[in-house]
Amino acid sequence: MTLRRKTLMTVGIVFVSLVIILYFISQTILMRRFSQLDEQRTRQNVEQVLNTLSGDLLALKAITADWANWDDTYTFVEDVNQDYIEKNLVTGTFTELRLNFMLFIHTSGQVVYSQAFDLDNGKETALPQSLLNYLTPGSLLVSYADPASAISGIILLPENPVLIVSHPILTSEEQGPIRGTLIMGRYLDAGEIERLAEQTRLSLTIHRFDRSPLPDDFQAVLPSLSEKTPVFVRPLDRESIAGYALIRDLYHKPILLLRVAIPRDIYIQGQDTVAYFIFSLLVVGAVSAVVVIVFLDRQVLYRLTRLSQGVDSIATTGNLAVRLPAAGTDELSNLGSALNIMVATLEQSSERLKGKNQQLDAQNEELQRQAQALREAQEQLVRAERLAAIGQLAGGVGHEIRNPLGAIKNAIYYVKGKVATSELARKEPRVRQFLDIMDDEINSANKIINDLLGYSRVGKPAVSPTKIEEVVKDALSHIPIAENIELVKRLEADLPEVNIDSDQIRQVMVNIIMNAVQAMPEGGKLTIVTRQRDEFLEVAIADTGYGIPQEAMGKIFDPLFTTKAKGVGLGLAVSKSIIDRHQGYIAVESEVGKGSTFTIKLPLKADRLNSNGGDK
């Protein structure tokens, strides 16, 4: 096969192959990416609706707290005076606050006053009897462990789902004793859903779990929804895509199924773009192939054929007088004359190659250094992504576990109250002991949850000029120190103010001092020293406790590493993250059996912090 034919076939095969490869790449990668973008946008819209619904519930919770923590309400639940009703429980109250009902319940369990309102028709209506099933003695909506507690969420009545908030009735200073319960509710009816759709500018559909049958698409996605997969997205057809989410009630039971449908604008635009791209590629590629083939044939292939014929003629005839065609000034023209000086050229090329090799060696060393720097940067990036993922996981786990633990703690409190006055307490004294153990374990779990939430919420410091000794004193006021621990404070006077976020630095102090106290269960000495060293303010916290093993010293600031029997190992990780954000340093020295010293260094002049808070 001639070189000309091979070249023409190669150009044609390459062109066709490129078109096929680009087509499959566009279909498998680009279209998949466009589809992912549509799914991502749909997921964000579902989360926006859920966040808006949560925001409505938070606003309703704030309204309920405002009414419940009011001296007039505190008095009304006792005497049910008509003046309170005429001044406050009027039509305007329900319409302005968008309330469908209010209930005032005395601590005895009696509903002293209730009123329901039809917002669509603007008139009073009867209170749904099904609501009373949630108000039995000991139920979640009327039982409180302490005055600071409140209950909010969604319940499902036969008439409508309800956004409901229950708050203990206290004085305006939020003091007890609790005189009763104030409950406010808003129906999540068709009008409220329409308002939610207008607010989010999305197409919403909500179906109840207790009404069957569900539409086909709802039934299809139901097995895919769970706590691990709270939002599921699937295309409805080529033109639209929908996201689905479960909505759970006060008892974490799924009661509603939400669907948010949007047009598949990105996917459709992507299909059109890919089609235009392939068509343009075909046109441009065909023209380019023709131009390349003609150019190669005239400027290269034909002239190479003549050179080949000339070389064959020299080899065949042995006539060294024959000269190869060398008209022009390009590479092919110079090929004939270049053959005569080939040996000299090869020798010169060898010398040049040696120089190139030396340059390549130097470049190789530089590339190795750059590769090492890149590996280090990648390791830092992986660590940062890992810390961010742990922060998100910590926040999610903390929020998901807090409510169940609160319910368990309330249940234990209720059972302890019953057991204390029962015959069982006299016959089986260990029952109360076991309940106390469960209560202590729940408190430990709450401490872990607080650590998780604290780790997930660490943000940019909002700095302002602060006296470091005031932060130390504030931290100490939050920590109970046993009588068998000697506290020594050496706080230098007249230290300059330092630009810090006092709340975050106090959190660091509390974490370290609390660890020091816990390391000395049998007593010891706790020493806190503040001083100025060069351009830094130092705070040293030393204890005479257990100490830290040397093999753990390099890991104590890592998330999820701990030497304690309880805890998740986030306290010191949060502390280091906060100090790093303040451009400071935290170090530790420790010896097993003799104690530990944590030293915090805060810069007096930070390059990227200002008094308004955050990075410049």
Secondary structure, 3 states (H helix, E strand, C coil): CCHHHHHHHHHHHHHHHHHHHHHHHHHHHHHHHHHHHHHHHHHHHHHHHHHHHHHHHHHHHHHHHHHHECHHHHHHHHHCCHHHHHHHCCHHHHHHHCCCEEEEEECCCCEEEEEEEECCCCEEECCCHHHHHHCCCCCCCCCCCCCCCCEEEEEECCCCEEEEEEEECECCCCCCCCCEEEEEEEECCHHHHHHHHHHHCCEEEEEECCCCCCCHHHHHHHHHCCCCCCEEEEECCCCEEEEEEEEECCCCCEEEEEEEEEECHHHHHHHHHHHHHHHHHHHHHHHHHHHHHHHHHHHHHHHHHHHHHHHHHHHHHCCCCCCCCCCCCCHHHHHHHHHHCHHHHHHHHHHHHHHHHHHHHHHHHHHHHHHHHHHHHHHHHHHHHHHHHHHHHHHHHHHHHHHHHHHHHHHHHHHHHHHHCCHHHHHCCHHHHHHHHHHHHHHHHHHHHHHHHHHHCCCCCCCEEECHHHHHHHHHHCCCCCCCEEEEEEECCCCCCEEECHHHHHHHHHHHHHHHHHCCCCCEEEEEEEEEECCEEEEEEEECCCCCCHHHHCCCCCCCCCCCCCCCCCHHHHHHHHHHHCCCEEEEEEECCCEEEEEEEEECCCCCECCCCCEC
